[in-house]
Structure formats: C-alpha cells, structure tokens
Amino acid sequence: QLQLVESGGGLVQPGGSLRLSCAASGSIFSVYDMNWYRQAPGKQRELVASITSSGTTNYADSVKGRFTISRDNGNYMVYLQMNSLKPEDTAVYYCHARRDGVRRDYWGQGTQVTVSS
C-alpha cells in the first residue's frame, strides 16, 4: 500500500521555475520506481520523468535539460524541478509509483501547473 500527494503547482511566467513535490506514505518507499506524468487539455497523459529505485533517471525529449527528477528515500519524497518553463508545459502533473515485478501501481491526485504571461 502506498499513498501519494502532490503539491507545488501554480501559475508561473514563461521562463520561470517551479518545484513539484510528491509525498509518499505507507509501504517502504525506496523499492518503488517513481514517475511524473502530465496531462494537458485535449491530450493524452504523457510520461515526463522517471527515477528508478536505484536512482536511474529518464526524461521526455520535450523536457530534457529543463526538468530534473530527484528522490529523498529517507523522507519518502520525490521532486520535479522545472526550469525554463514554456506555455506548452501547462498541464496537470501526476506522481506515479510502481514496484518492479508487481502489477499494482499508485497515483496521486494531481497538481495544476499553468505557464502564462
């Protein structure tokens, strides 16, 4: 069992920065692969960043070089640092967890990010 709660979304100007946080509780956090997804209006949900239980990171091409995913296993936290934000980054961002070899996964409630001048 794992519960996820996102925070840190809001309104930011193009070129600005924002840090999203995902607080986990329940099961041992360190064994989970963690992901950030986003969904913009009228578009499919897309994977933007991942960090495995071993610390390996991956990014969508659209955010590579601008976003950084990190985790703090001792405090059951995962972060998404977003820099050089663009209007096309506007979406609801979701925290997601999955354990290797286990079919069940977990989702947070989402947090809105709006990039606009």
Residue, then its C-alpha position, 0 to 999 in steps of 0.5 A: q500500500l502506498q499513498l501519494v500527494e502532490s503539491g507545488g503547482g501554480l501559475v508561473q511566467p514563461g521562463g520561470s521555475l517551479r518545484l513539484s513535490c510528491a509525498a509518499s506514505g505507507s509501504i517502504f518507499s525506496v523499492y518503488d520506481m517513481n514517475w511524473y506524468r502530465q496531462a494537458p487539455g485535449k491530450q493524452r497523459e504523457l510520461v515526463a520523468s522517471i527515477t528508478s529505485s536505484g536512482t536511474t533517471n529518464y526524461a521526455d525529449s520535450v523536457k530534457g535539460r529543463f526538468t530534473i527528477s530527484r528522490d529523498n528515500g529517507n523522507y519518502m519524497v520525490y521532486l520535479q524541478m522545472n526550469s525554463l518553463k514554456p506555455e506548452d508545459t501547462a498541464v496537470y502533473y501526476c506522481h506515479a509509483r510502481r514496484d518492479g515485478v508487481r502489477r499494482d501501481y499508485w497515483g496521486q491526485g494531481t497538481q495544476v501547473t499553468v505557464s502564462s504571461 
